Amino acid sequence: MTSSQRLDATFAALADPTRRAILARLARGDASVAELAEPFAMSQPAISKHLKVLEHAGLVSTAQDAQRRPRRLEGARLGEATAWLEEYRQFWERRYRALDDLLDELQGKPSRSRRKRR
């Protein structure tokens, strides 16, 4: 899977509120399908479908214990998505800072970025 495909799968998986809630639950520790289904008004097969999407995106993995197959959160793909978002956050932060400086200049004030350096 390419980097672009991984990001697509990650953001598609994160687009659903149930899947985000499953990730929030797994952030507290590994859980079985039955444990994950408990707080939702849906069947275990429905939760399993959500887990397949999360596994395809690399956000969740399945461990093999003797009696159960707990799911666990995998943070690497979230890190990739965070890094991608951070690039755009920084881009827009620079653009807004430049706009602030231009507005200050038009109003005859010292630019905000120069004021912060002092």
C-alpha positions in Angstrom: 0.0 0.0 0.0 1.4 3.4 -0.9 1.7 6.3 1.5 -1.2 8.0 -0.2 -3.4 4.8 0.0 -2.5 4.5 3.7 -3.6 8.0 4.4 -6.8 7.5 2.4 -7.6 4.3 4.4 -6.7 6.0 7.7 -9.0 9.1 7.1 -11.8 6.9 5.7 -11.6 4.8 8.9 -11.6 7.8 11.1 -14.6 9.3 9.3 -17.0 7.1 11.2 -17.9 8.0 14.8 -18.3 4.4 15.9 -14.8 3.6 14.7 -13.4 6.6 16.5 -15.2 5.4 19.7 -13.7 2.0 19.2 -10.2 3.5 18.9 -10.9 5.6 22.0 -11.8 2.4 23.9 -8.7 0.6 22.6 -6.5 3.5 23.8 -7.4 2.3 27.3 -6.2 -1.2 26.6 -6.8 -4.3 24.4 -10.3 -5.6 24.1 -12.3 -8.5 22.6 -15.1 -8.0 20.0 -17.6 -8.7 22.8 -16.0 -6.0 25.0 -16.0 -3.5 22.2 -19.6 -4.2 21.3 -20.9 -3.7 24.9 -21.4 0.1 24.9 -22.9 0.2 21.4 -26.4 -0.7 20.3 -25.1 -3.0 17.6 -24.3 -6.6 17.2 -20.9 -8.2 17.4 -20.9 -8.9 13.6 -21.5 -5.1 13.0 -18.6 -4.3 15.3 -16.4 -6.9 13.5 -17.1 -5.0 10.2 -15.9 -1.8 11.8 -12.8 -3.6 13.1 -12.0 -4.9 9.6 -12.0 -1.3 8.3 -9.7 -0.3 11.2 -7.5 -3.3 10.6 -7.3 -2.5 6.9 -6.2 1.0 7.7 -3.5 -0.4 10.1 -5.1 1.3 13.1 -6.0 -1.9 14.9 -4.3 -5.3 15.1 -5.5 -8.7 16.4 -3.4 -10.6 19.0 -3.6 -14.4 19.4 -4.1 -15.4 23.0 -5.0 -18.9 24.0 -8.8 -18.4 24.4 -9.5 -15.0 22.8 -8.4 -12.7 20.1 -8.0 -9.2 21.6 -7.8 -6.2 19.4 -5.2 -3.5 20.1 -4.6 0.0 19.0 -1.7 0.6 16.6 -0.3 4.1 16.7 2.0 4.2 13.7 -0.7 5.1 11.2 -2.1 7.7 13.4 1.4 9.2 13.5 1.5 9.3 9.7 -1.9 11.1 9.6 -0.8 13.5 12.3 2.4 14.3 10.4 0.4 15.0 7.2 -2.0 17.3 9.1 0.9 19.1 10.8 2.4 20.1 7.4 -0.9 21.8 6.5 -1.3 23.4 10.0 2.2 24.9 9.7 1.5 26.1 6.1 -1.7 27.9 7.2 -0.1 29.3 10.3 2.6 30.9 8.2 -0.1 32.3 5.8 -2.2 33.8 8.6 1.0 35.3 10.2 1.8 36.9 6.8 -1.7 38.2 6.6 -1.5 39.6 10.1 1.7 41.4 9.2 0.2 42.8 6.0 -2.8 44.1 7.9 -0.6 45.6 10.6 1.5 47.3 7.9 -1.6 48.7 6.2 -2.7 50.1 9.5 0.8 51.6 10.2 1.5 49.3 13.2 4.7 47.2 13.7 4.1 43.7 12.4 3.0 41.1 15.0 5.9 38.8 14.2 8.4 41.5 14.9 6.7 42.5 18.1 6.9 38.9 19.4 10.6 38.8 18.8 11.3 41.7 21.2 
